[in-house]
Amino acid sequence: MQKMSSGQPWARTDLTMQANRIIAGLILWLGLPSLALAQASGSFRSGGIYDCNQNGAYAMSSGTLNAVTSGSGTYVPVNDSAVTQNTAGILVNTGTLVYKECVLRNVVNRMAENSLVGIGTKTWTAFGTMRDGRPMFPVDVYQEVLDRQSEVVLHAYENSSRNYFNNIHPAYRDQVRRTVLRGFLSSTSNRNAQTTCPYRGDLAAFLRGDPGTYSDEAMLAVSNPACNPLFAYEITRQRLERDLAYDTNEMMMRLNWSNGIYGVEQTDPTTLARRTNTPGILVHDVVAQTVTAGYRRQENANDIGQMVGGLFAGFGTQIMSTSGGFTGALQGSSGGQSYIGQMVQQSTNGLLASAVNVALTQLAAARQTELAFNQAISGLANVLLSARDALRSVETQCWALIISRVCTPGTMSTSTNPQTCKDGAGNTLRIATTTTASAVIITSQITPLASTTQADLVASNNALAQIDRLIVSVQDSTSQSTQQSALLELDRLVASGALHTPQDVSNARNRRDSTTLTLEALIAQTKSDWADSEDTSIGWCNVNNPAVLQMWATRWKI
């Protein structure tokens, strides 16, 4: 679809979307899951209905796009010298500024809120589930220390990479290995078992050294710690305990570094060495920023359009005041929607409602503008048709006048075609009129204008049909996808300049009025040329010129 003219869009000044991209990029850099900004604006175009530009300002009829003259001088509404004068000191319009601040600002606020809720939701979900479904903080510190220690012991038991048992004599290696595991499990699962003696024989006889209890070979063997299973067990246990202490201290150190929040870590399955991909302090800061984002925006709001949804603003209070805390906010109760789910829904509904309100307002203004343009172009088409008919009528009148002067009265035939008559000398004349004179002028002066006018009228009719269809679609509250598609289509029409603007209406009216005057002058001049010129090639209708009458009598003579 084409339009007559379009204004030059203003430069984009809104940095909200850029800031959101920076935030999203930061979270991606930190190693959190991929985040897609929850913005309905993701597919909207620069120069469209949600961008700061003259196309949208024209359609909304906000402010003024022309200086206004009064008795005291030229001024613009919402006047401020910083925005109403250019470098040459010439006053300029503020229509786009008013559109940006009074119309787009509320939409931008809703987009920003929706974006923050979307980022926060992804961040909070990751924060609450990234450790194999567990949150990025220790829920039960003591149990998680035991889990970490159990991981180390089981790894030592099942994997020889740490070389705990490789050098123990094969005769009792497996026995020592099992005893180490049982000892750890006994000390953690049943702490009272540490004081329970596993020996079920006569312990008193063993301690007294009764005959037959020991042999020289046995005594000699146990004098070497490496050959004594008790000492081998003790050596291995102490080494394992040192590793347990190291791993426990490392775990607590990492948590102390980041205020009790786990970092994004990668564990080597062979050595259990932990590689930090993102320090916990960064995870802590990102999550803290998103949790309190709604409160900060509410705190800094200075007009009604900057207020955010109550669920978003109260998220910090929610995770402190309810028994479920942060984890509970991720989960719905009794099959219901979670707090975060409700927050996302509230934000999305607010954004869509704001976008729809702008779209409906703009569609109403666009329809009014398009109707005015259509009426102006229709008026121009009627002017062209009237001029065409007027030229043809003048030519018809000329022929009637010529025939009445060339033919003798009462000699006109009534049955022949073409008609015949007698001239003053008694010659028979075959009357042969044409439409050439008017056709030449119509073809050269009117047809080109009619072609462009017809194209403009078709484009305007199509635009009106599209606007009416979009109004119905945008008002369809039962289908968000239908609304979204309609908003994108409206944005495309505005961004591509397909809808006519008030300036186009003004231009069309000027064209209609100037064309009317031009064609009136053309018709008057044509009548004068045909009827008054002494040149028979021009004044072919000048019946006061005997040469003209003789010319037609000669041409029609049989």
PLY file of the C-alpha trace (Angstrom):
ply
format ascii 1.0
element vertex 558
property float x
property float y
property float z
element edge 557
property int vertex1
property int vertex2
end_header
0.00 0.00 0.00
1.36 3.44 -0.93
0.75 6.82 0.67
1.15 10.30 -0.70
3.89 11.48 1.65
5.44 10.70 5.01
7.23 12.67 7.69
10.83 12.03 8.67
10.85 9.81 11.80
12.54 11.24 14.85
15.56 9.47 16.28
14.75 6.75 18.78
15.32 8.06 22.31
13.92 5.32 24.54
16.71 3.33 26.22
14.51 0.90 28.15
14.83 -1.97 25.67
18.59 -1.45 25.43
18.87 -1.60 29.23
16.86 -4.83 29.28
19.19 -6.36 26.69
22.17 -5.39 28.87
20.58 -7.03 31.93
19.77 -10.17 29.93
23.32 -10.24 28.58
24.73 -9.97 32.10
22.68 -12.90 33.31
23.75 -14.98 30.32
27.38 -14.07 31.06
26.95 -15.25 34.63
26.08 -18.72 33.35
22.42 -18.80 34.25
19.98 -20.43 31.82
19.19 -18.67 28.55
16.70 -15.87 29.12
14.19 -14.68 26.53
12.92 -11.23 27.41
9.20 -11.45 28.12
8.33 -8.44 26.02
5.43 -8.09 23.74
7.56 -5.51 21.99
10.06 -8.03 20.79
8.71 -8.02 17.25
7.61 -4.38 17.03
9.46 -2.14 14.61
11.40 1.04 14.86
9.11 3.72 13.53
5.99 1.79 14.56
3.24 2.57 17.03
5.40 1.91 20.11
8.41 3.90 18.93
8.94 7.63 19.33
8.27 8.83 15.80
6.11 11.17 13.76
4.09 8.34 12.22
2.66 7.40 15.60
2.33 11.02 16.71
0.41 11.89 13.53
-1.96 8.98 13.97
-2.53 9.74 17.64
-3.09 13.46 16.95
-1.13 14.19 20.13
0.30 17.67 20.66
0.97 19.55 17.46
3.34 18.99 14.60
3.16 22.57 13.38
3.85 25.92 14.97
0.73 27.83 16.04
0.46 31.54 15.33
-1.29 33.95 17.66
-1.42 37.71 17.98
1.61 37.69 20.26
3.80 35.57 17.99
4.48 31.97 17.06
4.56 29.31 19.76
4.03 25.58 20.30
2.01 23.93 23.08
4.00 22.33 25.91
6.48 25.06 25.12
10.04 24.86 26.36
12.91 26.60 24.65
15.06 23.50 24.99
12.71 21.48 22.83
10.94 24.05 20.70
13.91 25.80 19.12
16.50 24.33 16.84
20.06 25.60 16.41
18.82 28.32 14.05
16.37 29.59 16.67
13.35 28.51 14.62
10.41 27.15 16.59
9.64 23.52 15.85
6.83 21.14 16.78
6.40 19.13 19.98
3.85 16.59 18.77
6.35 13.75 18.86
7.54 14.76 22.32
3.99 14.75 23.66
3.34 11.38 22.01
6.46 9.97 23.65
5.81 11.29 27.14
2.02 11.11 27.34
1.26 8.05 25.25
4.29 5.82 24.86
5.70 6.29 28.37
2.97 4.20 30.01
3.47 1.44 27.46
7.23 1.55 28.05
6.65 1.30 31.80
4.49 -1.76 31.31
7.06 -3.24 28.92
9.83 -2.63 31.46
7.80 -4.23 34.23
6.93 -7.21 32.07
10.58 -7.56 31.07
11.77 -7.43 34.67
9.17 -9.98 35.73
10.23 -12.23 32.84
13.92 -11.95 33.70
13.16 -12.36 37.39
11.03 -15.44 36.79
13.79 -17.18 34.86
16.38 -16.11 37.43
14.28 -17.13 40.42
13.38 -20.47 38.88
17.04 -21.18 38.16
18.01 -19.97 41.64
15.51 -22.32 43.23
16.23 -25.45 41.16
19.72 -25.37 39.61
21.34 -27.91 41.96
19.53 -30.93 40.54
16.17 -29.55 41.62
17.49 -27.99 44.83
17.96 -24.26 45.47
21.30 -22.47 45.17
21.58 -22.20 48.95
21.81 -24.81 51.73
18.41 -25.53 53.20
19.84 -27.83 55.95
23.51 -26.95 56.39
24.35 -29.90 58.68
22.69 -32.41 56.37
24.38 -30.92 53.32
27.78 -31.17 55.03
27.05 -34.85 55.72
25.94 -35.27 52.08
29.18 -33.71 50.91
31.24 -35.96 53.21
29.27 -39.03 52.11
30.01 -38.11 48.51
33.75 -38.02 49.24
33.73 -41.33 51.18
31.68 -43.17 48.57
33.92 -41.84 45.85
36.98 -43.08 47.77
35.32 -46.46 48.25
34.30 -46.89 44.60
37.09 -45.09 42.77
40.82 -45.72 43.03
41.84 -42.32 41.59
42.66 -40.93 45.04
44.77 -44.03 45.84
43.39 -44.59 49.33
43.56 -48.37 49.25
45.84 -49.27 46.34
48.99 -49.84 48.42
47.32 -51.87 51.19
48.25 -55.54 51.15
45.78 -57.48 48.98
45.21 -59.98 51.79
43.12 -57.47 53.74
42.69 -54.54 51.34
38.97 -55.19 50.80
38.48 -55.70 54.54
40.06 -52.32 55.32
38.09 -50.71 52.52
34.78 -52.02 53.85
35.69 -51.15 57.42
36.46 -47.55 56.46
33.07 -47.23 54.79
31.25 -48.89 57.65
33.07 -46.70 60.14
32.01 -43.56 58.35
28.44 -44.70 57.94
28.36 -45.71 61.58
29.70 -42.33 62.71
27.19 -40.38 60.63
24.09 -42.58 60.49
24.31 -43.96 64.06
26.64 -41.83 66.15
26.15 -44.01 69.28
27.65 -46.96 67.40
31.12 -45.41 67.85
31.12 -46.51 71.51
29.87 -50.03 70.77
32.60 -52.69 70.76
32.13 -55.03 67.80
34.14 -57.87 69.52
31.84 -60.64 70.77
34.50 -62.96 72.25
36.05 -63.09 75.73
37.51 -59.58 75.81
38.89 -60.06 79.34
40.96 -63.13 78.27
42.29 -61.18 75.30
43.39 -58.31 77.52
44.93 -60.67 80.11
46.96 -62.34 77.39
45.79 -65.89 78.12
47.89 -68.63 76.51
46.94 -69.44 72.94
45.68 -65.96 72.26
48.79 -64.73 70.47
51.68 -66.27 68.58
55.20 -64.95 67.98
54.48 -64.56 64.30
51.33 -62.63 65.03
53.09 -60.35 67.47
55.92 -59.76 64.96
53.41 -59.00 62.19
51.41 -56.47 64.17
54.58 -54.65 65.17
54.71 -53.32 61.54
51.85 -50.77 61.07
51.67 -51.46 57.35
51.03 -55.14 58.06
48.58 -54.57 60.92
45.00 -54.16 59.69
44.16 -52.02 62.74
46.98 -49.58 62.05
46.29 -49.67 58.28
42.70 -48.79 59.03
43.74 -45.98 61.35
46.18 -44.50 58.82
43.60 -44.59 56.04
40.89 -43.16 58.31
43.03 -40.23 59.31
43.90 -39.47 55.72
40.24 -39.60 54.71
39.28 -37.39 57.64
41.79 -34.79 56.48
40.16 -34.80 53.03
36.72 -34.60 54.62
37.79 -31.61 56.65
39.27 -29.96 53.56
36.16 -30.50 51.46
33.91 -29.31 54.30
36.01 -26.21 54.85
36.03 -25.52 51.12
32.24 -25.80 50.99
31.77 -23.45 53.96
34.37 -21.04 52.57
32.52 -20.83 49.27
29.24 -20.16 51.10
30.91 -17.53 53.33
32.26 -15.78 50.24
28.77 -15.42 48.80
26.56 -14.84 51.86
25.36 -18.43 51.92
24.58 -18.77 48.19
26.11 -21.47 45.99
27.94 -20.42 42.87
27.54 -22.08 39.49
29.98 -24.97 39.84
31.12 -27.84 37.67
32.34 -31.03 39.37
34.99 -33.32 37.87
33.48 -36.84 38.20
36.94 -38.40 38.50
38.61 -36.21 41.12
35.57 -34.41 42.60
37.43 -31.15 42.03
34.95 -28.29 41.78
35.35 -25.63 39.12
33.58 -22.34 39.72
31.89 -21.02 36.59
30.12 -18.19 38.38
30.99 -17.05 41.90
28.12 -17.29 44.33
28.41 -13.60 45.15
27.40 -12.74 41.57
24.48 -15.16 41.75
23.54 -13.52 45.04
23.66 -10.01 43.56
21.69 -10.91 40.43
18.94 -12.63 42.41
18.82 -9.81 44.98
18.44 -7.27 42.17
15.54 -9.14 40.58
13.78 -9.87 43.87
13.75 -6.19 44.85
13.26 -4.73 41.34
9.50 -4.32 41.75
9.88 -2.54 45.10
12.51 -0.16 43.71
10.38 0.74 40.70
7.40 1.34 42.96
9.53 3.42 45.31
10.83 5.60 42.46
7.49 5.99 40.65
6.52 9.64 40.23
3.39 9.32 38.11
0.49 6.89 37.87
1.86 5.22 34.75
5.06 4.17 36.53
3.28 2.11 39.19
3.95 -1.61 38.87
1.76 -4.59 39.70
1.20 -5.28 43.38
2.51 -8.85 43.14
5.76 -7.69 41.53
6.27 -4.87 44.04
5.53 -7.19 46.99
7.68 -10.15 45.97
10.34 -9.43 48.63
7.69 -9.26 51.34
6.10 -12.47 50.06
9.25 -14.59 50.42
9.86 -13.27 53.96
6.36 -13.36 55.39
5.10 -16.76 54.23
6.12 -20.16 55.61
7.10 -21.42 52.17
9.59 -18.59 51.69
11.40 -18.30 48.36
10.91 -21.95 47.44
7.20 -21.69 48.17
6.87 -18.78 45.73
7.93 -21.14 42.95
5.30 -23.72 43.83
1.52 -23.52 43.72
-0.53 -24.65 46.69
-3.33 -27.18 46.29
-2.81 -27.32 42.57
-3.14 -23.54 42.21
-0.87 -21.14 40.40
2.39 -20.19 42.12
3.02 -16.65 43.35
5.56 -16.10 40.56
3.09 -17.52 38.04
0.45 -15.05 39.26
3.02 -12.25 39.05
3.85 -13.09 35.45
0.15 -13.27 34.55
-0.58 -9.91 36.18
2.34 -8.24 34.43
1.48 -9.75 31.04
-2.16 -8.70 31.36
-1.10 -5.17 32.30
1.25 -4.89 29.34
-1.31 -6.25 26.91
-4.03 -3.95 28.24
-1.74 -0.94 27.90
-0.68 -1.93 24.38
-4.30 -2.56 23.37
-5.43 0.81 24.74
-2.78 2.61 22.71
-3.63 0.56 19.64
-7.38 1.21 19.91
-6.82 4.93 20.43
-4.47 5.02 17.50
-6.80 2.97 15.34
-9.67 5.35 16.08
-7.47 8.34 15.20
-6.10 6.55 12.14
-9.62 5.73 10.95
-10.71 9.32 11.36
-7.65 10.51 9.44
-8.14 7.90 6.75
-11.79 8.85 6.33
-10.82 12.50 5.93
-8.19 11.54 3.35
-10.70 9.31 1.57
-13.23 12.12 1.43
-10.65 14.56 0.06
-9.53 12.08 -2.62
-13.13 11.23 -3.47
-13.79 14.95 -3.84
-10.80 15.24 -6.15
-12.09 12.32 -8.22
-15.48 14.01 -8.54
-13.78 17.23 -9.64
-11.91 15.33 -12.36
-15.06 13.55 -13.53
-16.99 16.82 -13.60
-14.23 18.50 -15.61
-14.24 15.63 -18.10
-18.00 15.79 -18.49
-17.90 19.59 -18.78
-15.36 19.46 -21.63
-17.43 16.87 -23.46
-20.56 18.96 -22.93
-18.85 22.08 -24.35
-17.78 20.09 -27.40
-21.35 18.79 -27.87
-22.71 22.33 -27.66
-20.17 23.47 -30.25
-21.28 20.82 -32.71
-24.91 21.75 -32.25
-24.06 25.40 -32.88
-21.99 24.61 -36.01
-24.71 22.37 -37.48
-27.34 25.04 -36.93
-25.23 27.56 -38.86
-24.03 25.29 -41.71
-27.31 23.47 -42.47
-30.32 25.22 -43.96
-33.20 25.07 -41.51
-35.72 22.32 -42.26
-33.30 20.21 -44.36
-32.04 17.95 -41.57
-32.81 14.28 -42.22
-34.48 12.28 -39.47
-33.99 8.71 -40.68
-30.45 8.46 -42.04
-27.39 7.71 -39.99
-25.28 9.69 -40.17
-27.67 12.55 -40.59
-27.62 14.72 -43.68
-28.73 18.25 -44.52
-28.58 20.92 -47.25
-26.36 23.96 -47.16
-27.33 27.35 -48.55
-26.13 26.36 -52.04
-28.27 23.22 -52.04
-25.36 20.83 -51.50
-26.00 17.68 -49.49
-23.86 17.49 -46.35
-23.17 14.31 -44.33
-22.77 15.49 -40.76
-19.76 13.84 -39.11
-19.07 15.08 -35.57
-16.13 13.84 -33.41
-15.00 13.79 -29.77
-11.40 14.52 -30.68
-11.18 18.08 -29.35
-12.26 17.23 -25.80
-10.49 13.84 -25.82
-7.11 15.46 -26.50
-7.44 17.77 -23.51
-8.88 15.05 -21.27
-6.05 12.66 -22.16
-3.30 15.19 -21.61
-4.67 17.19 -18.69
-7.11 15.00 -16.72
-6.30 11.32 -17.29
-2.89 11.39 -15.54
-4.46 13.02 -12.48
-7.32 10.54 -12.60
-4.91 7.60 -12.60
-3.01 8.72 -9.49
-6.27 9.72 -7.80
-7.76 6.31 -8.49
-4.67 4.60 -7.04
-4.87 6.78 -3.93
-8.57 6.04 -3.53
-8.02 2.27 -3.82
-5.18 2.47 -1.28
-7.34 4.48 1.10
-10.29 2.07 0.76
-7.94 -0.83 1.51
-6.51 1.02 4.50
-10.00 1.65 5.90
-10.87 -2.04 5.50
-7.65 -3.04 7.27
-8.23 -0.56 10.09
-11.79 -1.82 10.63
-10.52 -5.40 10.66
-7.76 -4.54 13.15
-10.20 -2.78 15.46
-12.28 -5.96 15.65
-9.16 -8.11 16.23
-7.66 -5.84 18.90
-10.97 -5.80 20.75
-11.05 -9.62 20.74
-10.23 -10.12 24.42
-10.84 -13.85 24.18
-7.67 -14.48 22.18
-4.36 -12.92 23.16
-2.72 -14.37 20.05
-5.29 -12.59 17.87
-4.66 -9.35 19.72
-0.90 -9.77 19.42
-1.14 -10.42 15.68
-3.35 -7.36 15.25
-0.91 -5.18 17.21
1.99 -6.39 15.07
0.02 -5.73 11.89
-0.88 -2.20 13.02
2.74 -1.59 13.96
3.84 -2.78 10.51
1.37 -0.47 8.77
2.54 2.54 10.79
6.25 1.70 10.48
5.98 1.25 6.71
4.04 4.51 6.34
1.04 2.74 4.83
-1.52 4.71 6.82
-2.19 8.31 5.85
-1.41 11.14 8.24
-3.06 14.50 8.90
-0.41 16.02 6.66
-1.55 13.71 3.87
-5.13 14.87 4.47
-4.02 18.50 4.24
-2.08 17.77 1.04
-5.07 15.92 -0.46
-7.42 18.79 0.32
-4.96 21.26 -1.18
-4.72 19.07 -4.28
-8.50 18.92 -4.54
-8.93 22.68 -4.16
-6.03 23.64 -6.44
-7.13 21.11 -9.07
-10.66 22.49 -8.93
-9.40 26.01 -9.67
-7.01 24.75 -12.35
-9.71 22.77 -14.16
-12.23 25.59 -13.94
-9.68 27.85 -15.59
-8.89 25.14 -18.16
-12.56 24.76 -19.11
-13.06 28.50 -19.35
-9.91 28.90 -21.48
-10.91 25.98 -23.71
-14.34 27.45 -24.36
-12.72 30.76 -25.20
-10.15 29.21 -27.51
-12.72 27.10 -29.37
-15.27 29.89 -29.75
-13.13 33.00 -30.23
-9.84 32.13 -31.92
-9.53 33.26 -35.55
-7.19 30.31 -36.18
-9.49 27.62 -37.59
-7.29 24.86 -36.11
-7.96 26.28 -32.66
-11.22 28.19 -33.00
-12.98 25.31 -34.76
-16.20 26.34 -32.98
-16.02 30.05 -33.85
-19.27 30.26 -35.83
-18.76 33.99 -36.26
-15.83 33.19 -38.52
-17.10 32.44 -42.12
-13.95 30.41 -42.72
-14.95 28.00 -39.98
-18.44 27.48 -41.43
-16.96 27.01 -44.90
-14.40 24.50 -43.49
-17.11 22.25 -42.04
-19.38 22.59 -45.10
-16.50 21.52 -47.31
-15.59 18.58 -45.09
-19.17 17.35 -44.86
-20.04 17.85 -48.54
-20.94 14.59 -50.30
0 1
1 2
2 3
3 4
4 5
5 6
6 7
7 8
8 9
9 10
10 11
11 12
12 13
13 14
14 15
15 16
16 17
17 18
18 19
19 20
20 21
21 22
22 23
23 24
24 25
25 26
26 27
27 28
28 29
29 30
30 31
31 32
32 33
33 34
34 35
35 36
36 37
37 38
38 39
39 40
40 41
41 42
42 43
43 44
44 45
45 46
46 47
47 48
48 49
49 50
50 51
51 52
52 53
53 54
54 55
55 56
56 57
57 58
58 59
59 60
60 61
61 62
62 63
63 64
64 65
65 66
66 67
67 68
68 69
69 70
70 71
71 72
72 73
73 74
74 75
75 76
76 77
77 78
78 79
79 80
80 81
81 82
82 83
83 84
84 85
85 86
86 87
87 88
88 89
89 90
90 91
91 92
92 93
93 94
94 95
95 96
96 97
97 98
98 99
99 100
100 101
101 102
102 103
103 104
104 105
105 106
106 107
107 108
108 109
109 110
110 111
111 112
112 113
113 114
114 115
115 116
116 117
117 118
118 119
119 120
120 121
121 122
122 123
123 124
124 125
125 126
126 127
127 128
128 129
129 130
130 131
131 132
132 133
133 134
134 135
135 136
136 137
137 138
138 139
139 140
140 141
141 142
142 143
143 144
144 145
145 146
146 147
147 148
148 149
149 150
150 151
151 152
152 153
153 154
154 155
155 156
156 157
157 158
158 159
159 160
160 161
161 162
162 163
163 164
164 165
165 166
166 167
167 168
168 169
169 170
170 171
171 172
172 173
173 174
174 175
175 176
176 177
177 178
178 179
179 180
180 181
181 182
182 183
183 184
184 185
185 186
186 187
187 188
188 189
189 190
190 191
191 192
192 193
193 194
194 195
195 196
196 197
197 198
198 199
199 200
200 201
201 202
202 203
203 204
204 205
205 206
206 207
207 208
208 209
209 210
210 211
211 212
212 213
213 214
214 215
215 216
216 217
217 218
218 219
219 220
220 221
221 222
222 223
223 224
224 225
225 226
226 227
227 228
228 229
229 230
230 231
231 232
232 233
233 234
234 235
235 236
236 237
237 238
238 239
239 240
240 241
241 242
242 243
243 244
244 245
245 246
246 247
247 248
248 249
249 250
250 251
251 252
252 253
253 254
254 255
255 256
256 257
257 258
258 259
259 260
260 261
261 262
262 263
263 264
264 265
265 266
266 267
267 268
268 269
269 270
270 271
271 272
272 273
273 274
274 275
275 276
276 277
277 278
278 279
279 280
280 281
281 282
282 283
283 284
284 285
285 286
286 287
287 288
288 289
289 290
290 291
291 292
292 293
293 294
294 295
295 296
296 297
297 298
298 299
299 300
300 301
301 302
302 303
303 304
304 305
305 306
306 307
307 308
308 309
309 310
310 311
311 312
312 313
313 314
314 315
315 316
316 317
317 318
318 319
319 320
320 321
321 322
322 323
323 324
324 325
325 326
326 327
327 328
328 329
329 330
330 331
331 332
332 333
333 334
334 335
335 336
336 337
337 338
338 339
339 340
340 341
341 342
342 343
343 344
344 345
345 346
346 347
347 348
348 349
349 350
350 351
351 352
352 353
353 354
354 355
355 356
356 357
357 358
358 359
359 360
360 361
361 362
362 363
363 364
364 365
365 366
366 367
367 368
368 369
369 370
370 371
371 372
372 373
373 374
374 375
375 376
376 377
377 378
378 379
379 380
380 381
381 382
382 383
383 384
384 385
385 386
386 387
387 388
388 389
389 390
390 391
391 392
392 393
393 394
394 395
395 396
396 397
397 398
398 399
399 400
400 401
401 402
402 403
403 404
404 405
405 406
406 407
407 408
408 409
409 410
410 411
411 412
412 413
413 414
414 415
415 416
416 417
417 418
418 419
419 420
420 421
421 422
422 423
423 424
424 425
425 426
426 427
427 428
428 429
429 430
430 431
431 432
432 433
433 434
434 435
435 436
436 437
437 438
438 439
439 440
440 441
441 442
442 443
443 444
444 445
445 446
446 447
447 448
448 449
449 450
450 451
451 452
452 453
453 454
454 455
455 456
456 457
457 458
458 459
459 460
460 461
461 462
462 463
463 464
464 465
465 466
466 467
467 468
468 469
469 470
470 471
471 472
472 473
473 474
474 475
475 476
476 477
477 478
478 479
479 480
480 481
481 482
482 483
483 484
484 485
485 486
486 487
487 488
488 489
489 490
490 491
491 492
492 493
493 494
494 495
495 496
496 497
497 498
498 499
499 500
500 501
501 502
502 503
503 504
504 505
505 506
506 507
507 508
508 509
509 510
510 511
511 512
512 513
513 514
514 515
515 516
516 517
517 518
518 519
519 520
520 521
521 522
522 523
523 524
524 525
525 526
526 527
527 528
528 529
529 530
530 531
531 532
532 533
533 534
534 535
535 536
536 537
537 538
538 539
539 540
540 541
541 542
542 543
543 544
544 545
545 546
546 547
547 548
548 549
549 550
550 551
551 552
552 553
553 554
554 555
555 556
556 557
